[in-house]
Amino acid sequence: MITRSSRRAALAGVLAAVSIAAAACGSANGPATQPPPSAGVDAVAAARAAALKAAGGQPIGGTIDLMGVLSGPTLDSYLSTFKPFEDATGIKIKYEGTADIVAVLQTRIAGGNPPDVVSNPSAGQMHSLAAQGKLVNLDGIVDVGAVRSEFPTSFVDLGSANGHVYAIGGTTNVAGLVWYDPKTYSGPKTGTLSDLNAWVEQTGASGKTPFCIGLESGPASGWPGASWIAQFMVQQAGAEAYNAWWQGKLAWTSPAVRRAFTSFGAYATNPKLVSGGPTAVLTTSFEKSAVGLFSDPPACYLHVQDDWLGNTMAQTVPNVKPVTDIDFFPFPAATADQPPAIVTSGEMFGALVDTPQTQALMRYVASPGFSTMIAGTGQWIGPNKKTGLAAYTSELSRKAAQHYTSAKTVVFGAQDGMPGAMSEAFHKAVVAYVQHPATLDAILAQLDHVQKAAYATS
C-alpha cells in the first residue's frame, strides 16, 4: 500500500517538477524563489530542554532505528526536528526510508526484526498494530493524560486500543484546502458549498475554467480525488457518518457516500469546470496540477490540496510569494449554521522495541517542544494543540494551524485511516469513476465487497 501521506516522499520530485512546469507556463523569469522556513533559536532551545527531560535529565547515548517514508528535501526538514533530541541526549537517529512502509513494516515484524520506532502515515496500520499488541504500550512511559488533552481525539483514538495509548501523532497536515491566486480569483472565500458552486457554475458558463485537478500519482493515482470525496462526505453528511464510513461501518452504496462521489464528479467530469477536461484530470500528475493557477492567462482559478501546497509553490515557482500570490480558504461547509470541519492527515509514531532510548524518543515526540520544531519546518502543522502560532515561520502554515486549533470538528483523513486494501480500492475507484461516471453504482458495489474483506482482516 502506498499511503496518502507517503506522497510526501514524492515532494522531492515536486520541487523539480513544479519548477519545470512553471517555466512552461512562462513564469521562469524573475526573482529567486522563497527559501524554506526553519525553526527559530528559541524553539530549538525549548526542544533541547524537552529532549533532555525526556531522557531523564542527562544524556544516555545509543541509537534508534527509525523507519518512515520520507526522502529528499522533505526528509532533511524532518530530520532537523530531531537534532535537538540528538544533541541533548546523545542518542543517534538512524532513518530508514521506504516508499511502501506498510508491506516493509509487516515483513520486518513477521521476521522478528522490527525497527525500533516507526513514523507511519498509515494510521489504519498503526491502529491494527496497537490492537494486535505489536506496539509498545505507552502507559507509564508518556503522560497519557497530557496526550489525551493536547492532541485531537481523532489522533488519540487511532493510536489507542483496549483503553491504552500505543502511538502518538508526530506530524499533521490540514487536508483539502482551496487554493487560489489572489490577483486572479474574485469568488467567495467564505460561505457555503452552495455559494462556491454558484460561482463555479457562473465561471464555467462564461468560458473560464474554475478548477485544476490532477489525479496521477503512480501506483497511488486517485488519492487527490479521494481527498475531495472525503471533504464532501464530512461537510455534507457530518463527522459521525464520516467516521462510520472510513471505519467500515457505513456502506459505500449508502446515499451519503454516493452523494460525496457525485459532488466531486460534478466538477471532475465536466470539461467546462476543470482544466483540460476529464482526460487531463486522469493524466495530470498531482505535483504539477496547481501550476495552472499561475499561467497567463490562468488555466484555472482554484485548486484543492493540503496545507503544504502554498509553501511548495513559493519555494519552487519564481515570482510566487505566500499570501500575495497564493492563499487559501477552508473547504466550505454545507450549511451556514455549521463551520467547516477540518480534515487532517499525518504520521503517527509508535515504538516496536522497548528501550530507554525509544522511551525517551516517544516522550520527546509527545512534547510541545517537538511539535514546535515540526511547525517551524513549514512542511507540517504541529499536532500538539499547545504549539503556539508564533512557532510558524510561514504565514500560510500559521493560518492553517489557526484553523486546525480553532476548529469545532477535526477528523482524520479517511483514506489514511482505512485498512490498506480499502484505501487502495478507494483510489482505483476514483480513477474508474472519472473514466466512466455512468458506472458509479457498480463501482460503489465493488467497494462494499472490498469493505467486508478488508475490515475482517484488519
PAMAR-154720 format. One record per residue (C-alpha): residue number from 1; residue in three letters; chain; x, y, z. Coordinates in nm, 3 decimals. Layout:
// residues N
   num   residuo   cadena         x         y         z
   NUM       ALA        A         X         Y         Z
...
***
This chain:
// residues 458
   num   residuo   cadena         x         y         z
     1       MET        A     0.000     0.000     0.000
     2       ILE        A     0.121     0.349    -0.086
     3       THR        A    -0.038     0.565     0.180
     4       ARG        A    -0.184     0.905     0.120
     5       SER        A     0.091     1.070     0.322
     6       SER        A     0.365     0.871     0.154
     7       ARG        A     0.313     1.119    -0.128
     8       ARG        A     0.523     1.342     0.098
     9       ALA        A     0.808     1.118    -0.008
    10       ALA        A     0.741     1.239    -0.361
    11       LEU        A     0.783     1.604    -0.268
    12       ALA        A     1.147     1.594    -0.367
    13       GLY        A     1.011     1.529    -0.714
    14       VAL        A     0.757     1.805    -0.668
    15       LEU        A     1.033     2.059    -0.615
    16       ALA        A     1.185     1.980    -0.952
    17       ALA        A     0.868     1.904    -1.144
    18       VAL        A     0.687     2.220    -1.040
    19       SER        A     0.980     2.440    -1.143
    20       ILE        A     0.984     2.279    -1.487
    21       ALA        A     0.608     2.316    -1.522
    22       ALA        A     0.625     2.678    -1.411
    23       ALA        A     0.882     2.753    -1.677
    24       ALA        A     0.649     2.603    -1.935
    25       CYS        A     0.378     2.839    -1.813
    26       GLY        A     0.601     3.140    -1.873
    27       SER        A     0.690     3.204    -1.508
    28       ALA        A     1.055     3.109    -1.518
    29       ASN        A     1.195     3.460    -1.541
    30       GLY        A     1.203     3.665    -1.224
    31       PRO        A     1.348     3.685    -0.875
    32       ALA        A     1.463     3.389    -0.673
    33       THR        A     1.208     3.160    -0.514
    34       GLN        A     1.131     3.179    -0.143
    35       PRO        A     1.370     2.996     0.096
    36       PRO        A     1.233     2.708     0.308
    37       PRO        A     1.121     2.810     0.658
    38       SER        A     1.318     2.694     0.962
    39       ALA        A     1.264     2.687     1.337
    40       GLY        A     1.378     2.982     1.547
    41       VAL        A     1.656     2.981     1.807
    42       ASP        A     1.412     2.982     2.099
    43       ALA        A     1.225     2.684     1.955
    44       VAL        A     1.549     2.485     1.925
    45       ALA        A     1.644     2.564     2.286
    46       ALA        A     1.299     2.459     2.409
    47       ALA        A     1.320     2.137     2.210
    48       ARG        A     1.661     2.056     2.361
    49       ALA        A     1.517     2.109     2.708
    50       ALA        A     1.220     1.884     2.629
    51       ALA        A     1.456     1.617     2.492
    52       LEU        A     1.680     1.624     2.798
    53       LYS        A     1.378     1.593     3.024
    54       ALA        A     1.252     1.302     2.811
    55       ALA        A     1.584     1.123     2.871
    56       GLY        A     1.564     1.165     3.248
    57       GLY        A     1.774     1.477     3.275
    58       GLN        A     2.104     1.350     3.136
    59       PRO        A     2.248     1.218     2.807
    60       ILE        A     2.209     0.841     2.770
    61       GLY        A     2.361     0.776     2.426
    62       GLY        A     2.276     0.485     2.199
    63       THR        A     2.097     0.464     1.865
    64       ILE        A     1.741     0.437     1.738
    65       ASP        A     1.640     0.285     1.406
    66       LEU        A     1.352     0.499     1.280
    67       MET        A     1.151     0.381     0.980
    68       GLY        A     0.948     0.624     0.767
    69       VAL        A     0.853     0.721     0.413
    70       LEU        A     1.034     1.048     0.351
    71       SER        A     1.324     1.139     0.124
    72       GLY        A     1.497     1.440    -0.031
    73       PRO        A     1.444     1.794     0.100
    74       THR        A     1.134     1.691     0.294
    75       LEU        A     1.339     1.436     0.487
    76       ASP        A     1.606     1.698     0.555
    77       SER        A     1.341     1.924     0.712
    78       TYR        A     1.205     1.633     0.911
    79       LEU        A     1.540     1.522     1.047
    80       SER        A     1.614     1.877     1.160
    81       THR        A     1.339     1.836     1.420
    82       PHE        A     1.537     1.552     1.583
    83       LYS        A     1.869     1.736     1.602
    84       PRO        A     1.784     1.896     1.940
    85       PHE        A     1.699     1.547     2.065
    86       GLU        A     2.029     1.403     1.941
    87       ASP        A     2.229     1.695     2.080
    88       ALA        A     2.067     1.681     2.423
    89       THR        A     2.051     1.304     2.473
    90       GLY        A     2.347     1.172     2.276
    91       ILE        A     2.109     0.933     2.101
    92       LYS        A     2.170     0.893     1.727
    93       ILE        A     1.867     0.865     1.498
    94       LYS        A     1.926     0.632     1.203
    95       TYR        A     1.649     0.690     0.948
    96       GLU        A     1.536     0.417     0.709
    97       GLY        A     1.309     0.537     0.431
    98       THR        A     1.078     0.320     0.224
    99       ALA        A     0.803     0.407    -0.023
   100       ASP        A     0.596     0.101     0.076
   101       ILE        A     0.607     0.121     0.453
   102       VAL        A     0.300    -0.093     0.516
   103       ALA        A     0.443    -0.401     0.342
   104       VAL        A     0.801    -0.348     0.460
   105       LEU        A     0.696    -0.298     0.821
   106       GLN        A     0.477    -0.608     0.820
   107       THR        A     0.762    -0.812     0.675
   108       ARG        A     1.008    -0.683     0.935
   109       ILE        A     0.767    -0.759     1.219
   110       ALA        A     0.690    -1.108     1.086
   111       GLY        A     1.063    -1.176     1.054
   112       GLY        A     1.130    -1.075     1.415
   113       ASN        A     1.339    -0.776     1.307
   114       PRO        A     1.120    -0.469     1.352
   115       PRO        A     1.261    -0.116     1.351
   116       ASP        A     1.292     0.042     1.695
   117       VAL        A     1.039     0.313     1.611
   118       VAL        A     0.816     0.380     1.311
   119       SER        A     0.681     0.712     1.185
   120       ASN        A     0.391     0.585     0.981
   121       PRO        A     0.143     0.775     0.761
   122       SER        A    -0.090     0.472     0.762
   123       ALA        A    -0.293     0.539     1.073
   124       GLY        A    -0.504     0.236     0.986
   125       GLN        A    -0.199     0.010     1.010
   126       MET        A    -0.089     0.171     1.335
   127       HIS        A    -0.431     0.113     1.488
   128       SER        A    -0.420    -0.252     1.379
   129       LEU        A    -0.070    -0.299     1.523
   130       ALA        A    -0.185    -0.143     1.850
   131       ALA        A    -0.483    -0.379     1.868
   132       GLN        A    -0.251    -0.674     1.800
   133       GLY        A    -0.013    -0.569     2.077
   134       LYS        A     0.276    -0.519     1.833
   135       LEU        A     0.350    -0.166     1.957
   136       VAL        A     0.490    -0.072     2.298
   137       ASN        A     0.217     0.030     2.544
   138       LEU        A     0.293     0.393     2.629
   139       ASP        A     0.110     0.393     2.961
   140       GLY        A     0.369     0.485     3.221
   141       ILE        A     0.615     0.599     2.954
   142       VAL        A     0.444     0.919     2.842
   143       ASP        A     0.195     1.139     3.025
   144       VAL        A    -0.118     0.980     2.879
   145       GLY        A    -0.343     1.244     3.035
   146       ALA        A    -0.148     1.518     2.859
   147       VAL        A    -0.161     1.329     2.530
   148       ARG        A    -0.538     1.295     2.555
   149       SER        A    -0.584     1.666     2.629
   150       GLU        A    -0.322     1.809     2.393
   151       PHE        A    -0.389     1.606     2.075
   152       PRO        A    -0.710     1.586     1.871
   153       THR        A    -0.938     1.299     1.976
   154       SER        A    -0.919     1.150     1.627
   155       PHE        A    -0.540     1.117     1.659
   156       VAL        A    -0.558     0.969     2.009
   157       ASP        A    -0.827     0.717     1.914
   158       LEU        A    -0.630     0.591     1.614
   159       GLY        A    -0.323     0.542     1.833
   160       SER        A    -0.514     0.360     2.106
   161       ALA        A    -0.650     0.011     2.164
   162       ASN        A    -0.820    -0.157     2.459
   163       GLY        A    -0.803     0.163     2.661
   164       HIS        A    -0.427     0.211     2.620
   165       VAL        A    -0.224     0.456     2.410
   166       TYR        A     0.030     0.297     2.173
   167       ALA        A     0.102     0.567     1.913
   168       ILE        A     0.128     0.946     1.906
   169       GLY        A     0.079     1.194     1.625
   170       GLY        A     0.413     1.328     1.510
   171       THR        A     0.318     1.545     1.214
   172       THR        A    -0.009     1.663     1.070
   173       ASN        A    -0.141     1.847     0.769
   174       VAL        A    -0.469     2.022     0.713
   175       ALA        A    -0.610     1.848     0.409
   176       GLY        A    -0.833     1.967     0.130
   177       LEU        A    -0.779     2.343     0.144
   178       VAL        A    -0.897     2.550    -0.152
   179       TRP        A    -0.601     2.737    -0.303
   180       TYR        A    -0.614     3.042    -0.526
   181       ASP        A    -0.412     3.333    -0.664
   182       PRO        A    -0.549     3.649    -0.500
   183       LYS        A    -0.464     3.850    -0.813
   184       THR        A    -0.696     3.646    -1.036
   185       TYR        A    -0.962     3.485    -0.814
   186       SER        A    -1.256     3.707    -0.716
   187       GLY        A    -1.504     3.444    -0.599
   188       PRO        A    -1.628     3.366    -0.247
   189       LYS        A    -1.375     3.280     0.025
   190       THR        A    -1.637     3.226     0.294
   191       GLY        A    -1.990     3.092     0.285
   192       THR        A    -2.124     2.750     0.198
   193       LEU        A    -2.071     2.487    -0.070
   194       SER        A    -2.376     2.629    -0.247
   195       ASP        A    -2.215     2.973    -0.257
   196       LEU        A    -1.895     2.834    -0.406
   197       ASN        A    -2.084     2.616    -0.653
   198       ALA        A    -2.282     2.917    -0.778
   199       TRP        A    -1.954     3.093    -0.861
   200       VAL        A    -1.817     2.775    -1.023
   201       GLU        A    -2.122     2.736    -1.247
   202       GLN        A    -2.120     3.105    -1.343
   203       THR        A    -1.747     3.098    -1.421
   204       GLY        A    -1.779     2.784    -1.631
   205       ALA        A    -2.069     2.933    -1.825
   206       SER        A    -1.857     3.240    -1.903
   207       GLY        A    -1.594     3.025    -2.076
   208       LYS        A    -1.339     3.030    -1.795
   209       THR        A    -1.232     2.711    -1.616
   210       PRO        A    -1.275     2.716    -1.237
   211       PHE        A    -1.065     2.416    -1.127
   212       CYS        A    -0.740     2.235    -1.193
   213       ILE        A    -0.735     1.873    -1.075
   214       GLY        A    -0.462     1.612    -1.122
   215       LEU        A    -0.513     1.251    -1.010
   216       GLU        A    -0.196     1.091    -1.146
   217       SER        A     0.040     0.970    -0.874
   218       GLY        A     0.188     0.641    -0.996
   219       PRO        A     0.056     0.339    -0.804
   220       ALA        A    -0.136     0.578    -0.574
   221       SER        A    -0.319     0.755    -0.858
   222       GLY        A    -0.660     0.872    -0.745
   223       TRP        A    -0.572     0.991    -0.395
   224       PRO        A    -0.631     1.363    -0.468
   225       GLY        A    -0.987     1.274    -0.572
   226       ALA        A    -1.026     1.066    -0.257
   227       SER        A    -0.935     1.380    -0.063
   228       TRP        A    -1.210     1.573    -0.242
   229       ILE        A    -1.464     1.299    -0.168
   230       ALA        A    -1.366     1.293     0.199
   231       GLN        A    -1.428     1.668     0.216
   232       PHE        A    -1.771     1.639     0.059
   233       MET        A    -1.853     1.347     0.289
   234       VAL        A    -1.769     1.521     0.617
   235       GLN        A    -1.914     1.859     0.519
   236       GLN        A    -2.240     1.717     0.380
   237       ALA        A    -2.302     1.412     0.600
   238       GLY        A    -2.129     1.520     0.923
   239       ALA        A    -1.847     1.379     1.132
   240       GLU        A    -2.044     1.085     1.274
   241       ALA        A    -2.134     0.945     0.932
   242       TYR        A    -1.787     1.030     0.801
   243       ASN        A    -1.614     0.835     1.079
   244       ALA        A    -1.854     0.542     1.042
   245       TRP        A    -1.772     0.532     0.671
   246       TRP        A    -1.394     0.510     0.694
   247       GLN        A    -1.419     0.276     0.993
   248       GLY        A    -1.611     0.027     0.776
   249       LYS        A    -1.946     0.076     0.948
   250       LEU        A    -2.125     0.259     0.665
   251       ALA        A    -2.172     0.108     0.320
   252       TRP        A    -2.016     0.270     0.018
   253       THR        A    -2.353     0.234    -0.156
   254       SER        A    -2.519     0.447     0.112
   255       PRO        A    -2.680     0.772    -0.013
   256       ALA        A    -2.427     0.985     0.179
   257       VAL        A    -2.121     0.827     0.018
   258       ARG        A    -2.281     0.824    -0.326
   259       ARG        A    -2.359     1.195    -0.289
   260       ALA        A    -1.996     1.269    -0.199
   261       PHE        A    -1.879     1.092    -0.516
   262       THR        A    -2.127     1.271    -0.741
   263       SER        A    -2.043     1.608    -0.585
   264       PHE        A    -1.680     1.551    -0.682
   265       GLY        A    -1.779     1.418    -1.023
   266       ALA        A    -1.986     1.727    -1.098
   267       TYR        A    -1.653     1.911    -1.126
   268       ALA        A    -1.401     1.644    -1.225
   269       THR        A    -1.603     1.500    -1.514
   270       ASN        A    -1.730     1.830    -1.657
   271       PRO        A    -1.495     1.975    -1.923
   272       LYS        A    -1.638     2.323    -1.862
   273       LEU        A    -1.542     2.317    -1.494
   274       VAL        A    -1.200     2.152    -1.490
   275       SER        A    -0.892     2.246    -1.691
   276       GLY        A    -0.834     2.005    -1.979
   277       GLY        A    -1.149     1.809    -1.902
   278       PRO        A    -1.161     1.457    -1.754
   279       THR        A    -0.871     1.338    -1.967
   280       ALA        A    -0.639     1.595    -1.811
   281       VAL        A    -0.773     1.512    -1.465
   282       LEU        A    -0.667     1.150    -1.519
   283       THR        A    -0.329     1.217    -1.678
   284       THR        A    -0.202     1.528    -1.493
   285       SER        A     0.026     1.450    -1.201
   286       PHE        A    -0.077     1.589    -0.865
   287       GLU        A     0.250     1.780    -0.823
   288       LYS        A     0.204     1.975    -1.148
   289       SER        A    -0.170     2.039    -1.146
   290       ALA        A    -0.159     2.351    -0.927
   291       VAL        A     0.077     2.536    -1.161
   292       GLY        A    -0.222     2.626    -1.380
   293       LEU        A    -0.311     2.889    -1.122
   294       PHE        A    -0.008     3.093    -1.232
   295       SER        A    -0.021     3.059    -1.610
   296       ASP        A    -0.108     3.361    -1.825
   297       PRO        A    -0.400     3.357    -1.876
   298       PRO        A    -0.484     3.130    -1.581
   299       ALA        A    -0.565     2.771    -1.673
   300       CYS        A    -0.782     2.765    -1.359
   301       TYR        A    -0.863     2.971    -1.053
   302       LEU        A    -0.895     2.712    -0.776
   303       HIS        A    -0.707     2.401    -0.667
   304       VAL        A    -0.777     2.167    -0.374
   305       GLN        A    -0.474     2.034    -0.185
   306       ASP        A    -0.317     2.003     0.162
   307       ASP        A    -0.159     2.289     0.354
   308       TRP        A     0.191     2.223     0.220
   309       LEU        A     0.099     2.339    -0.130
   310       GLY        A     0.143     2.713    -0.076
   311       ASN        A     0.492     2.690     0.069
   312       THR        A     0.592     2.441    -0.201
   313       MET        A     0.473     2.679    -0.474
   314       ALA        A     0.657     2.972    -0.314
   315       GLN        A     0.979     2.770    -0.290
   316       THR        A     0.966     2.640    -0.648
   317       VAL        A     0.774     2.880    -0.873
   318       PRO        A     0.951     3.212    -0.940
   319       ASN        A     0.752     3.527    -0.862
   320       VAL        A     0.513     3.341    -0.631
   321       LYS        A     0.501     3.480    -0.277
   322       PRO        A     0.286     3.344     0.005
   323       VAL        A    -0.042     3.529     0.060
   324       THR        A     0.036     3.781    -0.217
   325       ASP        A     0.032     3.525    -0.498
   326       ILE        A    -0.110     3.213    -0.333
   327       ASP        A    -0.356     3.183    -0.048
   328       PHE        A    -0.633     2.950     0.065
   329       PHE        A    -0.967     2.918     0.237
   330       PRO        A    -1.108     2.608     0.408
   331       PHE        A    -1.325     2.368     0.210
   332       PRO        A    -1.672     2.516     0.270
   333       ALA        A    -1.936     2.371     0.499
   334       ALA        A    -2.267     2.254     0.356
   335       THR        A    -2.479     2.489     0.567
   336       ALA        A    -2.430     2.838     0.707
   337       ASP        A    -2.505     2.732     1.065
   338       GLN        A    -2.217     2.483     1.077
   339       PRO        A    -1.848     2.585     1.050
   340       PRO        A    -1.631     2.377     0.816
   341       ALA        A    -1.495     2.054     0.958
   342       ILE        A    -1.118     2.019     0.931
   343       VAL        A    -0.974     1.700     0.780
   344       THR        A    -0.617     1.613     0.876
   345       SER        A    -0.351     1.368     0.769
   346       GLY        A    -0.011     1.295     0.917
   347       GLU        A     0.237     1.046     1.055
   348       MET        A     0.200     0.852     1.379
   349       PHE        A     0.491     0.744     1.597
   350       GLY        A     0.497     0.405     1.763
   351       ALA        A     0.776     0.207     1.930
   352       LEU        A     0.818    -0.160     1.845
   353       VAL        A     1.119    -0.214     2.073
   354       ASP        A     1.116    -0.104     2.437
   355       THR        A     1.449     0.055     2.538
   356       PRO        A     1.547     0.365     2.736
   357       GLN        A     1.625     0.530     2.402
   358       THR        A     1.285     0.458     2.242
   359       GLN        A     1.107     0.565     2.561
   360       ALA        A     1.294     0.895     2.554
   361       LEU        A     1.205     0.949     2.189
   362       MET        A     0.836     0.881     2.247
   363       ARG        A     0.832     1.130     2.537
   364       TYR        A     1.004     1.387     2.314
   365       VAL        A     0.753     1.333     2.032
   366       ALA        A     0.467     1.383     2.277
   367       SER        A     0.607     1.718     2.393
   368       PRO        A     0.507     2.064     2.272
   369       GLY        A     0.880     2.121     2.213
   370       PHE        A     0.894     1.864     1.934
   371       SER        A     0.565     1.985     1.788
   372       THR        A     0.704     2.338     1.780
   373       MET        A     1.005     2.215     1.581
   374       ILE        A     0.768     2.045     1.336
   375       ALA        A     0.578     2.372     1.299
   376       GLY        A     0.899     2.558     1.220
   377       THR        A     0.973     2.346     0.912
   378       GLY        A     0.689     2.498     0.711
   379       GLN        A     0.608     2.146     0.590
   380       TRP        A     0.365     2.037     0.860
   381       ILE        A     0.135     2.156     1.134
   382       GLY        A     0.249     2.070     1.486
   383       PRO        A    -0.014     1.816     1.604
   384       ASN        A     0.015     1.910     1.972
   385       LYS        A    -0.251     2.176     2.029
   386       LYS        A    -0.020     2.361     2.271
   387       THR        A     0.200     2.458     1.975
   388       GLY        A     0.192     2.837     1.963
   389       LEU        A     0.115     3.018     1.639
   390       ALA        A     0.444     3.207     1.675
   391       ALA        A     0.623     2.879     1.601
   392       TYR        A     0.512     2.901     1.239
   393       THR        A     0.766     3.099     1.042
   394       SER        A     0.547     3.061     0.734
   395       GLU        A     0.238     3.283     0.724
   396       LEU        A     0.044     3.019     0.530
   397       SER        A     0.131     2.748     0.782
   398       ARG        A     0.034     2.981     1.065
   399       LYS        A    -0.303     3.039     0.902
   400       ALA        A    -0.360     2.664     0.853
   401       ALA        A    -0.260     2.598     1.214
   402       GLN        A    -0.508     2.857     1.332
   403       HIS        A    -0.788     2.672     1.151
   404       TYR        A    -0.661     2.342     1.299
   405       THR        A    -0.651     2.461     1.660
   406       SER        A    -0.977     2.657     1.649
   407       ALA        A    -1.192     2.411     1.451
   408       LYS        A    -1.502     2.276     1.620
   409       THR        A    -1.468     1.946     1.434
   410       VAL        A    -1.136     1.781     1.343
   411       VAL        A    -1.138     1.440     1.173
   412       PHE        A    -0.860     1.221     1.040
   413       GLY        A    -0.822     1.162     0.667
   414       ALA        A    -1.046     0.872     0.563
   415       GLN        A    -0.806     0.712     0.319
   416       ASP        A    -0.527     0.712     0.579
   417       GLY        A    -0.744     0.559     0.848
   418       MET        A    -0.879     0.279     0.629
   419       PRO        A    -0.709    -0.062     0.605
   420       GLY        A    -0.459    -0.076     0.321
   421       ALA        A    -0.674    -0.285     0.088
   422       MET        A    -0.969    -0.049     0.132
   423       SER        A    -0.761     0.263     0.071
   424       GLU        A    -0.609     0.117    -0.246
   425       ALA        A    -0.951     0.019    -0.375
   426       PHE        A    -1.077     0.371    -0.299
   427       HIS        A    -0.800     0.526    -0.509
   428       LYS        A    -0.872     0.291    -0.801
   429       ALA        A    -1.243     0.362    -0.772
   430       VAL        A    -1.184     0.737    -0.804
   431       VAL        A    -0.995     0.684    -1.128
   432       ALA        A    -1.258     0.443    -1.261
   433       TYR        A    -1.536     0.687    -1.178
   434       VAL        A    -1.375     0.978    -1.363
   435       GLN        A    -1.315     0.747    -1.660
   436       HIS        A    -1.672     0.610    -1.664
   437       PRO        A    -1.912     0.817    -1.449
   438       ALA        A    -2.214     0.614    -1.555
   439       THR        A    -2.073     0.306    -1.379
   440       LEU        A    -2.072     0.466    -1.032
   441       ASP        A    -2.326     0.226    -0.880
   442       ALA        A    -2.123    -0.076    -0.989
   443       ILE        A    -1.804     0.090    -0.858
   444       LEU        A    -1.962     0.153    -0.517
   445       ALA        A    -2.098    -0.202    -0.501
   446       GLN        A    -1.747    -0.333    -0.561
   447       LEU        A    -1.618    -0.112    -0.279
   448       ASP        A    -1.880    -0.266    -0.049
   449       HIS        A    -1.738    -0.607    -0.140
   450       VAL        A    -1.382    -0.495    -0.062
   451       GLN        A    -1.501    -0.339     0.264
   452       LYS        A    -1.629    -0.670     0.400
   453       ALA        A    -1.296    -0.844     0.341
   454       ALA        A    -1.065    -0.555     0.434
   455       TYR        A    -1.215    -0.486     0.775
   456       ALA        A    -1.249    -0.853     0.860
   457       THR        A    -0.870    -0.893     0.842
   458       SER        A    -0.757    -0.553     0.976
***
